[in-house]
Amino acid sequence: MISRRHFLNSSYGMGTIALATLLREQGAFATSEFLKAAHYDVKPKPAPSFGKAKAMISMFMQGGPSHIDLFEPKPELMKLDGKNFPGEVKYDDAAGASREVMGPQWKFSKHGQSGIEMSELVPYMGSIADEMTLIRSMRTGVNNHGQSIYALINGTITGGRPTLGSWLTYGLGSENQDLPAFVALTDPRGLPVLGVDNFSNGWLPSLYQGTVVRPKEPRILNLDAPMSLKGEAQQRYLSFVQRINQEHAAARPGETDLEARIQSFELAARMQVAAKEALDISQESEATKKLYGIDKPATQEFGTRCLIARRMVERGVRFVSIFTGNQTWDHHSSILTGLPSACLQVDQPAAALVLDLKQRGLLDSTIVHWGGEMGRLPVIQNRAGAKGRATVGRDHNTYGFSMWAAGGGFKAGYAHGATDEFGHNAAVDVVNHYDYHATLLHLFGLDPKQLTFKRNGTNLGLVENPAAKVMTELLA
């Protein structure tokens, strides 16, 4: 027997009675909405307003490609090469810093009818100049990898929040229920900086996290059922498990992690056929494989992942992230050899992705993004001795850098903005990370102020800076 004192002190006692009384007084028990549990899925949802973009592929170059050497020619730096920098420099690594200017180390030339200038290190990207919007005035202003990566993938400088792919799948779902809505294609050299945070669902229901496709075969483990469960036996078993799961979930309304786990199990069963087909590039023509550079050792790996990304969006996947290896582009030293090597791996496949989407009629509805979380400084870092520049590199620069986007409603053949004459600070038509996100959501037909999720009583979203604006100059 339980005494009255024990009952009132228990978790079912006075606090619960008081809460029930308050809810009854406010009429909460009289509404079905109070008892109705939220339900989440990735079924396709119409965008609130017209948007050209239906899918996105982001090629994220972690480490910080040098915009000075790749995308924004700076004649003034050439004049100052070897001299002291005439202004203020915002170093990240003061220990290895210097004030000695290093101008662009590779030649620039104009490309296409648009005449956009790019470096000799990215000739294939130069060949698609008339398809891209090259943004030369990006800025996050948080001068280290982690914070700047967070700014570009989740909208803030801290972790634990939903990434762009999660927001898009939360807002729009997926056109294919047999493949993941959000796919992460990682590098065989390892996870990028921040690891799984790059494709995290944060505090959105875990249904919206990115699904990793392995960088080597088998790209998804356990797609084949064991012999004892093949065919009709497996179907009967899955039907039985589904019924039990539905009963279990019905008794626990509002358990979003439970719902996500059940849906992921069901998706895994459907993927046994769909994923194997989507990942099988042997179905592609030799001409297509050659376009992506799969016939060359330097471009084979990244080209394969770019081709898989195209096959994914072609089949209705909403968002695909393609990552380079940990700090591939972080050239604090030996930039004269490291930067050409990094460019060689991705230049041809990245351009091929745009061309392939265009020839298949998919570029108009697919945004393709290429860029990292920062650029590099115009001064030398890590000079070891007085002879030559074999050891030197460039420090971080998040105050002004370049990246490009193509398709999905972005203007074609357009170079936007500029850094100052030294390539240090974004100075003309600045695009902050939150402006970029607001523009992306607009292209998908989503309102940044409406795409939110209530957490602890507060509506939170990808774009929370009140100064954020859609950059209409970037739009077709």
FENZILIN-V846214 format. One record per pair of residues at least 6 apart in sequence whose C-alpha atoms are under 7 Angstrom apart, sorted by the first residue. I is the first residue (numbers start at 1). J is the second residue. D is the distance in Angstrom with one decimal. If there is no record, write none. Layout:
i:I j:J d:D
i:I j:J d:D
This chain:
i:7 j:13 d:5.4
i:8 j:14 d:5.1
i:23 j:29 d:6.5
i:28 j:34 d:6.2
i:37 j:253 d:5.5
i:37 j:254 d:4.9
i:38 j:254 d:5.8
i:42 j:169 d:6.6
i:42 j:173 d:4.0
i:42 j:174 d:5.6
i:43 j:173 d:5.0
i:43 j:174 d:5.7
i:44 j:172 d:5.8
i:44 j:173 d:4.5
i:44 j:174 d:4.9
i:44 j:175 d:5.4
i:45 j:172 d:4.8
i:45 j:173 d:5.8
i:46 j:172 d:6.5
i:47 j:172 d:6.5
i:47 j:445 d:5.3
i:47 j:446 d:6.2
i:48 j:445 d:6.1
i:48 j:446 d:6.1
i:49 j:445 d:4.7
i:49 j:446 d:6.6
i:50 j:445 d:5.0
i:51 j:442 d:6.8
i:51 j:443 d:4.9
i:51 j:444 d:4.5
i:51 j:445 d:3.9
i:52 j:364 d:7.0
i:52 j:365 d:5.5
i:52 j:408 d:5.5
i:52 j:409 d:5.6
i:52 j:443 d:5.8
i:52 j:444 d:6.3
i:53 j:365 d:4.4
i:53 j:366 d:5.5
i:53 j:367 d:6.4
i:53 j:408 d:4.3
i:53 j:409 d:6.5
i:53 j:443 d:5.6
i:53 j:444 d:4.8
i:54 j:318 d:6.9
i:54 j:365 d:5.2
i:54 j:366 d:6.0
i:54 j:444 d:6.3
i:55 j:313 d:6.5
i:55 j:318 d:4.6
i:55 j:319 d:5.7
i:55 j:365 d:6.6
i:55 j:366 d:4.8
i:55 j:367 d:6.4
i:56 j:318 d:6.5
i:56 j:319 d:4.9
i:56 j:320 d:6.4
i:56 j:366 d:5.3
i:56 j:367 d:4.6
i:56 j:368 d:5.9
i:57 j:319 d:5.9
i:57 j:320 d:4.8
i:57 j:321 d:5.9
i:57 j:367 d:6.2
i:57 j:368 d:5.0
i:57 j:369 d:6.3
i:58 j:320 d:6.3
i:58 j:321 d:4.8
i:58 j:322 d:6.1
i:58 j:368 d:5.9
i:58 j:369 d:4.6
i:58 j:370 d:6.2
i:59 j:321 d:6.1
i:59 j:322 d:4.7
i:59 j:323 d:6.1
i:59 j:369 d:5.8
i:59 j:370 d:4.8
i:59 j:371 d:6.7
i:60 j:322 d:6.1
i:60 j:323 d:5.1
i:60 j:324 d:6.6
i:60 j:370 d:6.1
i:60 j:371 d:5.5
i:60 j:372 d:5.5
i:61 j:323 d:6.5
i:61 j:324 d:5.6
i:61 j:329 d:6.7
i:61 j:371 d:5.4
i:61 j:372 d:4.4
i:62 j:192 d:6.9
i:62 j:324 d:6.4
i:62 j:326 d:6.7
i:62 j:327 d:5.6
i:62 j:328 d:6.5
i:62 j:329 d:6.1
i:62 j:372 d:5.1
i:62 j:373 d:6.4
i:63 j:145 d:6.9
i:63 j:327 d:4.4
i:63 j:328 d:5.9
i:63 j:329 d:4.3
i:63 j:330 d:4.1
i:63 j:372 d:6.6
i:63 j:373 d:6.9
i:64 j:329 d:5.2
i:64 j:330 d:5.6
i:64 j:372 d:5.1
i:64 j:373 d:5.7
i:64 j:374 d:4.5
i:64 j:375 d:4.9
i:64 j:376 d:6.7
i:65 j:329 d:5.4
i:65 j:372 d:6.4
i:65 j:375 d:5.4
i:66 j:375 d:4.9
i:66 j:376 d:4.9
i:67 j:375 d:5.5
i:67 j:376 d:6.8
i:67 j:401 d:5.7
i:67 j:402 d:5.5
i:68 j:104 d:5.8
i:68 j:423 d:6.4
i:69 j:104 d:4.9
i:69 j:105 d:6.2
i:69 j:106 d:6.3
i:69 j:119 d:6.5
i:70 j:118 d:5.9
i:70 j:119 d:4.7
i:70 j:121 d:6.8
i:71 j:117 d:6.9
i:71 j:118 d:4.9
i:71 j:119 d:6.3
i:71 j:402 d:6.7
i:72 j:118 d:6.9
i:72 j:136 d:6.8
i:73 j:108 d:6.6
i:74 j:421 d:6.5
i:74 j:422 d:6.6
i:74 j:423 d:7.0
i:76 j:421 d:6.3
i:76 j:422 d:6.7
i:77 j:103 d:4.7
i:77 j:422 d:5.9
i:78 j:103 d:4.7
i:78 j:104 d:6.8
i:80 j:101 d:6.3
i:81 j:101 d:5.1
i:81 j:102 d:5.0
i:81 j:103 d:5.2
i:82 j:100 d:5.6
i:82 j:101 d:5.2
i:82 j:102 d:6.1
i:83 j:100 d:5.5
i:83 j:101 d:5.6
i:84 j:99 d:5.2
i:84 j:100 d:4.8
i:84 j:101 d:5.9
i:85 j:99 d:5.3
i:85 j:100 d:6.1
i:85 j:101 d:5.6
i:91 j:97 d:7.0
i:91 j:395 d:6.9
i:92 j:143 d:6.3
i:92 j:395 d:6.7
i:92 j:396 d:6.2
i:93 j:395 d:6.9
i:96 j:381 d:5.5
i:96 j:382 d:5.0
i:97 j:380 d:7.0
i:97 j:381 d:5.0
i:97 j:382 d:6.7
i:98 j:379 d:6.6
i:98 j:380 d:5.9
i:98 j:381 d:6.0
i:99 j:379 d:5.8
i:99 j:380 d:7.0
i:100 j:379 d:5.3
i:100 j:380 d:5.6
i:101 j:378 d:5.9
i:101 j:379 d:4.2
i:101 j:380 d:6.1
i:102 j:378 d:5.8
i:102 j:379 d:5.2
i:102 j:380 d:5.8
i:103 j:378 d:6.7
i:106 j:119 d:6.3
i:106 j:120 d:6.4
i:107 j:119 d:5.7
i:107 j:120 d:5.7
i:108 j:117 d:6.0
i:108 j:118 d:5.2
i:108 j:119 d:4.3
i:108 j:120 d:6.0
i:109 j:117 d:5.1
i:109 j:118 d:5.8
i:109 j:119 d:6.6
i:110 j:116 d:5.2
i:110 j:117 d:4.2
i:110 j:118 d:6.6
i:111 j:117 d:6.2
i:111 j:126 d:5.6
i:111 j:127 d:6.6
i:111 j:129 d:6.1
i:112 j:127 d:6.8
i:112 j:129 d:6.0
i:112 j:130 d:5.8
i:113 j:130 d:6.7
i:114 j:130 d:5.9
i:114 j:413 d:5.2
i:114 j:414 d:6.9
i:116 j:129 d:6.4
i:116 j:415 d:6.6
i:118 j:126 d:6.2
i:121 j:340 d:6.2
i:121 j:343 d:6.4
i:122 j:343 d:6.5
i:122 j:347 d:5.7
i:124 j:347 d:5.8
i:124 j:348 d:5.3
i:124 j:351 d:5.8
i:125 j:347 d:6.1
i:125 j:351 d:5.2
i:128 j:351 d:6.4
i:129 j:413 d:5.7
i:130 j:412 d:5.6
i:130 j:413 d:3.8
i:131 j:406 d:6.0
i:131 j:412 d:4.5
i:131 j:413 d:5.3
i:132 j:404 d:6.5
i:132 j:405 d:5.6
i:132 j:406 d:4.4
i:132 j:411 d:6.9
i:132 j:412 d:4.9
i:132 j:413 d:5.3
i:132 j:414 d:6.5
i:133 j:404 d:5.6
i:133 j:405 d:5.4
i:133 j:406 d:6.0
i:133 j:410 d:6.4
i:133 j:411 d:5.8
i:133 j:412 d:5.7
i:133 j:413 d:6.1
i:133 j:414 d:4.8
i:133 j:415 d:5.8
i:133 j:474 d:6.9
i:134 j:403 d:6.1
i:134 j:404 d:4.4
i:134 j:405 d:6.7
i:134 j:414 d:6.2
i:134 j:415 d:4.6
i:134 j:416 d:6.0
i:135 j:402 d:5.5
i:135 j:403 d:5.5
i:135 j:404 d:5.7
i:135 j:415 d:6.0
i:135 j:416 d:4.8
i:135 j:417 d:6.4
i:136 j:401 d:5.9
i:136 j:402 d:4.3
i:136 j:403 d:6.8
i:136 j:416 d:5.9
i:136 j:417 d:5.3
i:136 j:418 d:4.9
i:136 j:419 d:6.7
i:137 j:400 d:5.6
i:137 j:401 d:5.9
i:137 j:402 d:6.3
i:137 j:417 d:5.0
i:137 j:418 d:4.9
i:137 j:419 d:5.7
i:137 j:426 d:4.7
i:137 j:427 d:6.9
i:137 j:428 d:6.7
i:137 j:429 d:6.7
i:137 j:430 d:5.0
i:137 j:431 d:5.8
i:138 j:400 d:5.5
i:138 j:401 d:5.2
i:138 j:402 d:5.9
i:138 j:426 d:6.6
i:138 j:430 d:6.3
i:138 j:431 d:4.9
i:138 j:432 d:5.9
i:139 j:398 d:5.8
i:139 j:399 d:5.0
i:139 j:400 d:5.1
i:139 j:401 d:6.6
i:139 j:426 d:6.6
i:139 j:431 d:6.2
i:139 j:432 d:4.9
i:139 j:433 d:6.4
i:140 j:148 d:6.1
i:140 j:151 d:6.7
i:140 j:398 d:5.6
i:140 j:399 d:6.3
i:140 j:432 d:5.9
i:140 j:433 d:5.7
i:141 j:398 d:5.1
i:141 j:399 d:4.9
i:142 j:148 d:5.6
i:142 j:398 d:6.2
i:143 j:396 d:6.6
i:143 j:397 d:6.5
i:143 j:398 d:5.4
i:145 j:373 d:6.8
i:146 j:194 d:6.7
i:147 j:157 d:4.5
i:147 j:158 d:6.3
i:148 j:157 d:6.4
i:148 j:373 d:5.6
i:149 j:373 d:5.3
i:150 j:156 d:5.9
i:150 j:157 d:5.1
i:150 j:158 d:6.1
i:150 j:159 d:6.4
i:151 j:157 d:4.9
i:151 j:433 d:6.5
i:152 j:373 d:6.8
i:152 j:433 d:5.8
i:153 j:163 d:5.2
i:153 j:164 d:5.6
i:153 j:198 d:6.8
i:154 j:161 d:6.2
i:154 j:162 d:5.8
i:154 j:163 d:4.4
i:154 j:164 d:5.9
i:154 j:462 d:6.2
i:155 j:434 d:6.3
i:155 j:462 d:5.5
i:155 j:463 d:6.1
i:160 j:202 d:4.9
i:161 j:201 d:6.8
i:161 j:202 d:4.0
i:161 j:203 d:6.1
i:162 j:200 d:5.8
i:162 j:201 d:4.4
i:162 j:202 d:4.1
i:162 j:203 d:6.4
i:162 j:204 d:6.4
i:163 j:198 d:6.9
i:163 j:199 d:6.0
i:163 j:200 d:5.9
i:163 j:201 d:6.2
i:165 j:182 d:6.1
i:165 j:319 d:5.6
i:166 j:201 d:5.5
i:166 j:208 d:5.0
i:166 j:209 d:5.8
i:169 j:181 d:6.3
i:169 j:182 d:6.9
i:169 j:208 d:6.4
i:169 j:318 d:6.6
i:170 j:208 d:6.3
i:171 j:451 d:6.7
i:173 j:181 d:6.9
i:174 j:181 d:5.2
i:174 j:316 d:6.5
i:174 j:317 d:6.0
i:174 j:318 d:5.6
i:175 j:316 d:4.6
i:175 j:317 d:6.5
i:176 j:315 d:6.6
i:176 j:316 d:4.9
i:176 j:317 d:6.2
i:178 j:267 d:6.1
i:178 j:270 d:5.3
i:178 j:271 d:5.5
i:178 j:274 d:6.0
i:179 j:271 d:6.0
i:179 j:274 d:6.6
i:179 j:275 d:6.4
i:179 j:317 d:6.8
i:180 j:211 d:6.5
i:180 j:317 d:6.7
i:181 j:317 d:5.0
i:181 j:318 d:5.3
i:181 j:319 d:6.6
i:182 j:210 d:4.8
i:182 j:211 d:6.2
i:182 j:317 d:6.7
i:182 j:318 d:6.1
i:182 j:319 d:4.9
i:182 j:320 d:5.9
i:183 j:210 d:5.2
i:183 j:211 d:4.8
i:183 j:212 d:6.0
i:183 j:213 d:6.9
i:183 j:319 d:6.4
i:183 j:320 d:4.8
i:183 j:321 d:6.4
i:184 j:199 d:6.8
i:184 j:210 d:5.9
i:184 j:211 d:5.8
i:184 j:212 d:4.7
i:184 j:213 d:6.1
i:184 j:320 d:5.8
i:184 j:321 d:4.8
i:184 j:322 d:6.2
i:185 j:212 d:6.1
i:185 j:213 d:5.3
i:185 j:214 d:6.7
i:185 j:215 d:6.7
i:185 j:305 d:6.8
i:185 j:321 d:6.0
i:185 j:322 d:4.8
i:185 j:323 d:6.4
i:186 j:214 d:6.5
i:186 j:215 d:5.7
i:186 j:322 d:6.2
i:186 j:323 d:5.3
i:187 j:215 d:5.7
i:187 j:323 d:6.0
i:187 j:324 d:5.5
i:187 j:325 d:5.2
i:188 j:215 d:5.1
i:188 j:216 d:7.0
i:189 j:325 d:5.4
i:190 j:325 d:5.9
i:190 j:326 d:6.4
i:191 j:325 d:6.5
i:191 j:326 d:6.2
i:192 j:323 d:6.8
i:192 j:324 d:7.0
i:192 j:325 d:5.6
i:192 j:326 d:4.4
i:193 j:326 d:5.6
i:199 j:209 d:6.2
i:199 j:210 d:5.0
i:200 j:209 d:5.2
i:200 j:210 d:6.4
i:201 j:208 d:5.5
i:201 j:209 d:4.2
i:205 j:256 d:5.8
i:205 j:257 d:6.5
i:206 j:257 d:6.0
i:206 j:260 d:5.9
i:207 j:260 d:4.6
i:213 j:219 d:5.4
i:213 j:220 d:5.9
i:214 j:220 d:6.2
i:223 j:272 d:4.9
i:224 j:272 d:6.4
i:245 j:262 d:6.8
i:249 j:259 d:6.8
i:278 j:311 d:6.1
i:278 j:312 d:6.4
i:279 j:308 d:6.1
i:289 j:295 d:6.9
i:291 j:352 d:5.9
i:292 j:303 d:4.9
i:292 j:348 d:6.3
i:292 j:349 d:4.6
i:292 j:352 d:5.3
i:293 j:299 d:5.2
i:293 j:300 d:5.8
i:293 j:303 d:5.8
i:293 j:348 d:6.5
i:293 j:349 d:6.2
i:294 j:300 d:3.9
i:294 j:303 d:5.6
i:294 j:304 d:6.3
i:298 j:344 d:6.8
i:298 j:345 d:5.4
i:299 j:345 d:4.8
i:299 j:346 d:6.6
i:299 j:349 d:6.9
i:302 j:345 d:6.7
i:302 j:346 d:6.3
i:302 j:349 d:6.6
i:303 j:349 d:4.7
i:306 j:349 d:6.4
i:306 j:353 d:6.3
i:307 j:353 d:7.0
i:309 j:320 d:6.3
i:310 j:353 d:7.0
i:328 j:342 d:6.7
i:329 j:342 d:6.7
i:331 j:338 d:6.7
i:331 j:393 d:5.5
i:331 j:394 d:6.2
i:332 j:381 d:6.4
i:332 j:393 d:4.3
i:332 j:394 d:5.0
i:332 j:395 d:5.5
i:333 j:381 d:6.9
i:333 j:382 d:6.1
i:333 j:391 d:5.5
i:333 j:392 d:4.6
i:333 j:393 d:3.8
i:333 j:394 d:6.8
i:334 j:390 d:6.0
i:334 j:391 d:4.6
i:334 j:392 d:5.2
i:334 j:393 d:5.5
i:335 j:392 d:6.4
i:335 j:393 d:4.9
i:336 j:390 d:6.8
i:354 j:363 d:7.0
i:357 j:363 d:4.9
i:363 j:407 d:4.9
i:363 j:408 d:6.3
i:364 j:407 d:5.1
i:364 j:408 d:4.8
i:364 j:409 d:6.6
i:365 j:407 d:6.6
i:365 j:408 d:4.5
i:366 j:407 d:5.7
i:366 j:408 d:4.7
i:367 j:405 d:6.8
i:367 j:406 d:5.8
i:367 j:407 d:4.8
i:367 j:408 d:4.5
i:368 j:405 d:5.4
i:368 j:406 d:5.1
i:368 j:407 d:6.3
i:369 j:404 d:6.0
i:369 j:405 d:4.4
i:369 j:406 d:6.7
i:370 j:403 d:5.9
i:370 j:404 d:5.4
i:370 j:405 d:6.3
i:371 j:403 d:4.5
i:371 j:404 d:6.5
i:374 j:396 d:6.7
i:374 j:397 d:5.7
i:374 j:398 d:4.7
i:374 j:401 d:6.0
i:375 j:396 d:6.2
i:375 j:397 d:4.9
i:375 j:398 d:6.1
i:375 j:400 d:6.9
i:375 j:401 d:4.7
i:375 j:402 d:6.9
i:376 j:394 d:5.5
i:376 j:395 d:5.5
i:376 j:396 d:4.8
i:376 j:397 d:4.7
i:377 j:394 d:5.6
i:377 j:395 d:5.4
i:377 j:396 d:6.1
i:377 j:397 d:5.4
i:377 j:424 d:6.2
i:378 j:422 d:6.6
i:378 j:423 d:6.5
i:378 j:424 d:6.7
i:379 j:394 d:6.5
i:380 j:392 d:6.2
i:380 j:393 d:5.9
i:380 j:394 d:5.6
i:381 j:392 d:5.6
i:381 j:393 d:5.1
i:381 j:394 d:5.2
i:381 j:395 d:6.2
i:382 j:391 d:6.8
i:382 j:392 d:5.2
i:382 j:393 d:6.4
i:383 j:389 d:7.0
i:383 j:391 d:6.0
i:383 j:392 d:5.0
i:384 j:391 d:6.3
i:397 j:424 d:7.0
i:399 j:424 d:6.6
i:399 j:425 d:4.9
i:399 j:426 d:6.1
i:400 j:419 d:5.8
i:400 j:423 d:6.9
i:400 j:424 d:5.7
i:400 j:425 d:4.5
i:400 j:426 d:4.2
i:406 j:412 d:6.9
i:408 j:443 d:6.9
i:409 j:443 d:6.3
i:409 j:475 d:5.8
i:409 j:476 d:5.5
i:410 j:474 d:5.8
i:410 j:475 d:4.6
i:410 j:476 d:5.2
i:411 j:474 d:5.6
i:411 j:475 d:4.9
i:411 j:476 d:4.0
i:412 j:476 d:7.0
i:417 j:428 d:4.9
i:417 j:429 d:4.8
i:417 j:430 d:6.4
i:418 j:426 d:6.1
i:418 j:427 d:6.0
i:418 j:428 d:5.0
i:419 j:425 d:5.2
i:419 j:426 d:4.0
i:419 j:427 d:4.8
i:419 j:428 d:6.5
i:420 j:426 d:6.2
i:420 j:427 d:5.4
i:434 j:463 d:6.0
i:434 j:465 d:6.9
i:434 j:468 d:5.5
i:435 j:468 d:4.9
i:435 j:469 d:5.1
i:435 j:470 d:5.9
i:435 j:471 d:6.6
i:437 j:463 d:6.7
i:438 j:448 d:6.1
i:438 j:463 d:6.5
i:438 j:468 d:6.6
i:438 j:469 d:6.1
i:438 j:470 d:5.3
i:439 j:470 d:4.5
i:439 j:471 d:5.8
i:441 j:447 d:6.5
i:441 j:448 d:6.5
i:448 j:463 d:5.9
i:451 j:461 d:6.1
i:452 j:459 d:5.6
i:452 j:460 d:5.1
i:452 j:461 d:4.4
i:453 j:459 d:5.3
i:453 j:460 d:5.3
i:453 j:461 d:6.4
i:454 j:460 d:6.2
